[in-house]
Amino acid sequence: MAIFGNKMTKDAQDAKKTTVKKTSAPVKGTAVAAPKAAKMADLYAGTENSSVKKATATKFVGAHRVLVKPLVTEKAANFGALNKYVFVVTANSNKVEVAKAVTAVYGVKPVSINIVCVKGKVVTRGRIKGKRSDVKKAIVTLKKGDSIKIYEGV
């Protein structure tokens, strides 16, 4: 803090200390030149096409965290005739993550994805009341020729 004039904030004091440490022989009253900032073009030079190729070539790392399990029910099996498959997904996943996970795990690209949030029922067993857990389901629609082998033994 200065005795006379304006008080310096803590950030200004820290900045002054760091500038004094960086210079070899500071002269009182002279300003220290800041290092030249890199241009945005220099930072992203040569990454226009390579970043797109890397994004499509890599696998989705969190696929096992998004898809919990395929839902094997009678209604879900009937969706198979319409080329739709039902999966239980995590509660915080979205359509984009589900599409990436299905592509990474099963190797097919979905045409569309519908998300359904199912609230758990309140159940009673004698005097004990409880609640079933909430479930988030994803209905994945594939192209005509594509298929996923989930319901073979059902």
GROMACS elastic network, one bead per residue, 0.5 to 0.9 nm:
[ bonds ]
;  ai    aj funct       b0    kb
    1     4     6  0.89908   500
    1     6     6  0.85114   500
    1     7     6  0.55365   500
    1     8     6  0.55394   500
    1     9     6  0.77682   500
    1    10     6  0.86976   500
    1    13     6  0.80254   500
    2     5     6  0.67304   500
    2     6     6  0.69051   500
    2     7     6  0.56150   500
    2     8     6  0.68124   500
    3     6     6  0.83957   500
    3     7     6  0.78825   500
    4     7     6  0.80723   500
    8    11     6  0.80945   500
    8    12     6  0.59838   500
    8    13     6  0.64289   500
    9    12     6  0.52243   500
    9    13     6  0.63125   500
    9    14     6  0.87290   500
   10    13     6  0.50433   500
   10    14     6  0.61777   500
   10    15     6  0.85708   500
   11    14     6  0.50880   500
   11    15     6  0.61069   500
   11    16     6  0.85537   500
   12    15     6  0.50100   500
   12    16     6  0.60917   500
   12    17     6  0.85958   500
   13    16     6  0.50641   500
   13    17     6  0.62010   500
   13    18     6  0.86870   500
   14    17     6  0.50906   500
   14    18     6  0.62120   500
   14    19     6  0.86378   500
   15    18     6  0.51842   500
   15    19     6  0.61758   500
   15    20     6  0.86003   500
   16    19     6  0.52167   500
   16    20     6  0.62065   500
   16    21     6  0.87016   500
   17    20     6  0.51622   500
   17    21     6  0.62684   500
   17    22     6  0.87765   500
   18    21     6  0.50972   500
   18    22     6  0.62306   500
   18    23     6  0.88567   500
   19    22     6  0.51889   500
   19    23     6  0.64270   500
   19    26     6  0.87871   500
   19    32     6  0.71343   500
   20    23     6  0.55875   500
   20    24     6  0.79499   500
   20    25     6  0.82830   500
   20    26     6  0.64744   500
   20    32     6  0.88025   500
   21    24     6  0.74084   500
   21    26     6  0.89180   500
   23    26     6  0.59360   500
   23    32     6  0.77894   500
   26    29     6  0.88872   500
   26    30     6  0.77456   500
   26    31     6  0.89167   500
   26    32     6  0.82575   500
   27    30     6  0.58462   500
   27    31     6  0.85027   500
   28    31     6  0.86216   500
   33    36     6  0.87318   500
   34    37     6  0.85142   500
   38    41     6  0.83516   500
   38    42     6  0.65450   500
   38    43     6  0.69787   500
   39    42     6  0.52523   500
   39    43     6  0.65548   500
   39    44     6  0.89906   500
   40    43     6  0.51281   500
   40    44     6  0.63743   500
   40    45     6  0.84161   500
   41    44     6  0.53915   500
   41    45     6  0.57295   500
   42    45     6  0.51887   500
   42    46     6  0.88898   500
   43    46     6  0.89669   500
   44    47     6  0.56936   500
   44    48     6  0.75551   500
   45    48     6  0.75114   500
   46    49     6  0.75767   500
   46    50     6  0.74352   500
   47    50     6  0.51744   500
   47    51     6  0.56613   500
   47    52     6  0.84571   500
   48    51     6  0.62935   500
   48    52     6  0.73425   500
   49    52     6  0.54498   500
   49    53     6  0.65247   500
   49    54     6  0.89086   500
   50    53     6  0.51847   500
   50    54     6  0.62262   500
   50    55     6  0.86889   500
   51    54     6  0.51384   500
   51    55     6  0.61779   500
   51    56     6  0.88345   500
   52    55     6  0.52428   500
   52    56     6  0.65265   500
   52    57     6  0.86775   500
   53    56     6  0.54608   500
   53    57     6  0.60825   500
   53    58     6  0.86939   500
   54    57     6  0.50926   500
   54    58     6  0.60688   500
   55    58     6  0.57282   500
   55    59     6  0.83979   500
   56    59     6  0.78403   500
   58    61     6  0.85040   500
   59    62     6  0.89814   500
   59    63     6  0.86809   500
   59   100     6  0.84629   500
   59   101     6  0.88019   500
   59   103     6  0.87165   500
   59   104     6  0.58563   500
   59   105     6  0.89960   500
   60    63     6  0.57805   500
   60    97     6  0.87099   500
   60   100     6  0.62216   500
   60   101     6  0.62775   500
   60   103     6  0.83493   500
   60   104     6  0.58513   500
   60   105     6  0.86784   500
   61    64     6  0.77959   500
   61    65     6  0.87510   500
   61   101     6  0.84349   500
   61   104     6  0.84475   500
   62    65     6  0.52317   500
   62    66     6  0.64705   500
   62    97     6  0.85497   500
   62   101     6  0.73237   500
   63    66     6  0.52735   500
   63    67     6  0.63166   500
   63    97     6  0.79559   500
   63    98     6  0.79219   500
   63   100     6  0.73146   500
   63   102     6  0.75308   500
   63   103     6  0.89769   500
   63   104     6  0.67714   500
   63   105     6  0.69245   500
   64    67     6  0.57078   500
   64    68     6  0.70935   500
   64   101     6  0.75070   500
   64   105     6  0.82123   500
   65    68     6  0.68049   500
   65    89     6  0.83467   500
   65    90     6  0.73113   500
   65   101     6  0.87973   500
   66    88     6  0.87555   500
   66    89     6  0.55428   500
   66    90     6  0.55076   500
   66    91     6  0.88070   500
   66    92     6  0.85986   500
   66    93     6  0.63026   500
   66    94     6  0.89237   500
   66    97     6  0.70423   500
   66    98     6  0.65028   500
   66   101     6  0.67201   500
   67    70     6  0.77709   500
   67    87     6  0.67597   500
   67    88     6  0.63670   500
   67    90     6  0.67887   500
   67    93     6  0.89672   500
   67    98     6  0.71189   500
   67   101     6  0.68964   500
   67   102     6  0.79164   500
   68    87     6  0.73082   500
   68    88     6  0.54345   500
   68    89     6  0.50995   500
   68    90     6  0.65223   500
   69    72     6  0.89332   500
   69    87     6  0.58209   500
   69    88     6  0.53741   500
   69    89     6  0.72020   500
   70    85     6  0.79472   500
   70    86     6  0.60930   500
   70    88     6  0.59650   500
   70    89     6  0.87267   500
   70   150     6  0.73465   500
   71    76     6  0.67587   500
   71    77     6  0.88528   500
   71    85     6  0.82513   500
   71    86     6  0.55313   500
   71    87     6  0.51015   500
   71    88     6  0.60684   500
   71   137     6  0.82738   500
   72    75     6  0.83805   500
   72    76     6  0.61961   500
   72    77     6  0.68141   500
   72    86     6  0.79565   500
   72    87     6  0.85913   500
   72   150     6  0.81975   500
   72   151     6  0.71597   500
   72   154     6  0.80362   500
   73    76     6  0.51084   500
   73    77     6  0.61018   500
   73    78     6  0.86631   500
   74    77     6  0.50725   500
   74    78     6  0.63177   500
   74    79     6  0.88130   500
   75    78     6  0.51148   500
   75    79     6  0.64894   500
   76    79     6  0.50643   500
   76    80     6  0.68485   500
   76    84     6  0.81365   500
   76    85     6  0.67265   500
   76    86     6  0.60198   500
   76   139     6  0.89444   500
   77    80     6  0.52735   500
   77    81     6  0.77215   500
   77    84     6  0.89238   500
   77    85     6  0.79342   500
   77    86     6  0.86738   500
   77   151     6  0.67714   500
   77   154     6  0.84312   500
   78    81     6  0.58240   500
   78    82     6  0.76116   500
   78    84     6  0.87629   500
   79    82     6  0.52463   500
   79    83     6  0.65166   500
   79    84     6  0.51470   500
   79    85     6  0.64159   500
   79    86     6  0.80156   500
   79   139     6  0.89923   500
   80    84     6  0.52045   500
   80    85     6  0.60693   500
   80    86     6  0.89025   500
   80   147     6  0.87083   500
   80   151     6  0.83926   500
   81    84     6  0.73636   500
   82    85     6  0.87857   500
   82   141     6  0.81853   500
   82   144     6  0.89174   500
   83   140     6  0.84545   500
   83   141     6  0.60460   500
   83   142     6  0.58570   500
   83   143     6  0.73645   500
   83   144     6  0.68982   500
   83   145     6  0.89721   500
   83   146     6  0.79982   500
   83   147     6  0.70105   500
   83   148     6  0.89622   500
   84   139     6  0.64470   500
   84   140     6  0.54351   500
   84   142     6  0.63597   500
   84   147     6  0.87999   500
   85   138     6  0.81592   500
   85   139     6  0.56414   500
   85   140     6  0.51372   500
   85   141     6  0.65599   500
   85   142     6  0.81921   500
   85   147     6  0.89306   500
   85   148     6  0.78715   500
   85   150     6  0.85268   500
   86   137     6  0.67444   500
   86   138     6  0.56605   500
   86   140     6  0.61975   500
   86   141     6  0.89730   500
   87   136     6  0.86109   500
   87   137     6  0.56593   500
   87   138     6  0.52388   500
   87   139     6  0.65545   500
   87   140     6  0.77942   500
   88   135     6  0.70762   500
   88   136     6  0.59589   500
   88   138     6  0.63307   500
   88   139     6  0.89987   500
   89    92     6  0.84443   500
   89    93     6  0.68620   500
   89    94     6  0.89961   500
   89    98     6  0.77603   500
   89   135     6  0.77920   500
   89   136     6  0.56623   500
   89   137     6  0.57635   500
   89   138     6  0.65749   500
   90    93     6  0.55771   500
   90    94     6  0.88995   500
   90   135     6  0.79642   500
   90   136     6  0.65181   500
   90   137     6  0.84627   500
   91    94     6  0.86171   500
   91   117     6  0.83051   500
   91   134     6  0.83254   500
   91   135     6  0.71089   500
   91   136     6  0.57356   500
   91   137     6  0.89131   500
   92   136     6  0.88077   500
   93    96     6  0.82669   500
   93    97     6  0.62198   500
   93    98     6  0.69608   500
   93   136     6  0.87528   500
   94    97     6  0.54940   500
   94    98     6  0.62906   500
   94    99     6  0.87666   500
   94   115     6  0.78205   500
   95    98     6  0.51139   500
   95    99     6  0.61356   500
   95   100     6  0.86845   500
   95   112     6  0.87056   500
   95   113     6  0.61811   500
   95   114     6  0.73939   500
   95   115     6  0.71135   500
   95   138     6  0.80368   500
   96    99     6  0.51710   500
   96   100     6  0.63096   500
   96   101     6  0.86455   500
   96   113     6  0.86899   500
   97   100     6  0.51534   500
   97   101     6  0.60972   500
   97   102     6  0.86581   500
   98   101     6  0.50403   500
   98   102     6  0.61341   500
   98   103     6  0.85344   500
   98   113     6  0.79258   500
   98   138     6  0.76202   500
   98   140     6  0.86193   500
   99   102     6  0.52929   500
   99   103     6  0.61996   500
   99   104     6  0.86133   500
   99   109     6  0.71802   500
   99   110     6  0.62845   500
   99   111     6  0.88843   500
   99   112     6  0.83311   500
   99   113     6  0.73340   500
   99   140     6  0.81096   500
  100   103     6  0.51511   500
  100   104     6  0.60923   500
  100   105     6  0.86283   500
  100   109     6  0.82147   500
  100   110     6  0.89726   500
  101   104     6  0.50434   500
  101   105     6  0.60079   500
  101   106     6  0.82518   500
  102   105     6  0.52829   500
  102   106     6  0.55968   500
  102   107     6  0.69896   500
  102   108     6  0.68499   500
  102   109     6  0.72049   500
  102   110     6  0.75026   500
  102   140     6  0.85582   500
  103   106     6  0.56405   500
  103   108     6  0.50158   500
  103   109     6  0.52458   500
  103   110     6  0.74102   500
  104   107     6  0.56696   500
  104   108     6  0.80030   500
  104   109     6  0.89667   500
  105   108     6  0.84070   500
  106   109     6  0.86369   500
  106   148     6  0.69524   500
  108   142     6  0.76751   500
  108   143     6  0.88670   500
  108   146     6  0.67677   500
  108   147     6  0.77623   500
  108   148     6  0.81042   500
  109   142     6  0.69700   500
  109   143     6  0.81054   500
  109   146     6  0.85105   500
  110   113     6  0.71600   500
  110   140     6  0.63422   500
  110   141     6  0.57242   500
  110   143     6  0.70541   500
  110   146     6  0.89893   500
  111   140     6  0.76968   500
  111   141     6  0.55831   500
  111   142     6  0.52148   500
  111   143     6  0.62365   500
  112   139     6  0.83502   500
  112   140     6  0.61628   500
  112   141     6  0.52262   500
  112   142     6  0.72023   500
  113   138     6  0.65396   500
  113   139     6  0.56187   500
  113   141     6  0.61588   500
  114   137     6  0.82904   500
  114   138     6  0.56500   500
  114   139     6  0.50511   500
  114   140     6  0.66251   500
  114   141     6  0.83674   500
  115   136     6  0.70947   500
  115   137     6  0.57730   500
  115   139     6  0.63472   500
  115   140     6  0.87850   500
  116   135     6  0.84123   500
  116   136     6  0.57720   500
  116   137     6  0.50976   500
  116   138     6  0.62988   500
  116   139     6  0.79080   500
  117   134     6  0.75573   500
  117   135     6  0.60900   500
  117   137     6  0.63247   500
  117   138     6  0.88182   500
  118   134     6  0.58568   500
  118   135     6  0.51684   500
  118   136     6  0.59929   500
  118   137     6  0.75904   500
  119   132     6  0.82750   500
  119   133     6  0.73672   500
  119   135     6  0.65468   500
  119   136     6  0.85569   500
  120   131     6  0.61912   500
  120   135     6  0.71367   500
  121   130     6  0.85642   500
  121   131     6  0.56722   500
  121   132     6  0.54148   500
  121   133     6  0.78051   500
  121   134     6  0.82828   500
  122   129     6  0.72438   500
  122   130     6  0.58144   500
  122   132     6  0.64348   500
  123   128     6  0.85847   500
  123   129     6  0.58879   500
  123   130     6  0.53599   500
  123   131     6  0.56924   500
  123   132     6  0.71975   500
  124   127     6  0.68707   500
  124   128     6  0.57977   500
  124   130     6  0.62335   500
  124   131     6  0.84213   500
  125   128     6  0.53485   500
  125   129     6  0.63936   500
  125   130     6  0.81635   500
  126   129     6  0.78442   500
  131   134     6  0.88357   500
  142   145     6  0.81251   500
  142   146     6  0.60936   500
  142   147     6  0.70723   500
  143   146     6  0.54579   500
  143   147     6  0.81082   500
  144   147     6  0.80568   500
  148   151     6  0.85209   500
  149   152     6  0.62582   500
  150   153     6  0.81720   500
  150   154     6  0.87156   500
  151   154     6  0.53532   500
